[in-house]
C-alpha cells in the first residue's frame, strides 16, 4: 500500500465493514480475488498495451533485490504509476503487493 491513500482507505473500509483481520486482507491482497484486484488489473492493462514497458517492468521484477537499470523514460512511467521507486539509477518494485501480483503474471 506504501503511501497510496486510496489503497489504505480501501483496506480500512474492508476491515471495518467486515470486522476483518489484517492478516486475512494481506493474505489475498495480491490475488485476482483480493480487494485490490481492480487497481492491479488497471495497471496490468496499461503494461500489456506497451511491450517496452512490460519488458522493463519484467526486468525490474526479476532484479527485485538490487534493482534494475532501465530506460529513463520507462522508469519515469513506472514511477508515475507507483509501481517502482528510484534509487539512484536503479528502479525497484515499490511494494510487496505489486511484486507478488506482477511476479505471478510476468515470470
N, C-alpha and C positions, 0 to 999 in steps of 0.2 A: 504494500500500500504506500510505502515510502513517500510521504508528502503529497499524496493525491487526495485532496479534501473530499471529492465525490466518493472515492472508494472507501474512505474512512467513514463517511456518513452512511453509506450503504451497509457497511459492517455493523455500525452501531444500531441502525434501524433493524437489521436482521436479528441481532442479539436481543433487542428489547421486544420486538414483535413476537418472536418465537421462544422467548426466555431461553435462548440457546447458550451453548457453551463455546467459548472462543476456539477451543481445540477442535470442535466439530466443524466450525466455519473454516478454519485454516486447513483442515484435512482435505476438503473438497474444493477449496477456493480456486485452484488451478485447473480444474476439470471442466468438461463440457456441461456438467450439471451444477457447477458451483455458482455462487452468487455473482461472480464477476464474468460469467460466460459471455454476456452481450458485449461488455467492454473489450474482452480479449478477442472475440471474433471480429469486432470492428478493426482492431489493429491487424489481425491476420488478413483480412480482406485487402487492406492497404498494401501490406507486404506482398501478398500474392500478385497484385497487379503490377508490381515493379520488380522485375527479376534481379536487377542490380542491388536493390535494397534488400531483397530476400537473401541474396548471396552474402552481402555484407553482414547482415544480422546473423546468418548461419555461422559465419566465421567468428563473430563475437561470442555466440553461444558455445562453440567448441573451444574457444580460448578463454573461457569464463574466469578463471582464476587470475591470470596475468593480464587479461585484456587484449584487445586486438587493435592493431594499427590499420585503420580502414580509410578510404577516400574521405576527404574533409567534408564534402557536401553530403555524402551518405551518413556520415557521423552526425552532422548537423540535423538531418531529417530524423534520424533515430532518436537523437536527444530531444528534439522538439516534440516527438510523440511520447516522450517519457520512458522509452524502452531502454535507453542506455544513459550512463553518466560518463563524462570525460575526465580522465586523469592524465594530464599531460596530453600526449597524442594517442593514448590508448582509450578505446571505448570498452566499457564494462557493463554488463547487464545490470540494470538499475534496481532490480528486486528479485527476490526468490520466486514471487508469483509469476513474473514474466519468464524467468529462467525455466521453471518447471513446465509451464504451459507450452512455450515455444520449443523447448528441447524435445518434447514428445512429437511435435509436428515437423520440425526441421531436421532432426537427426535420424 
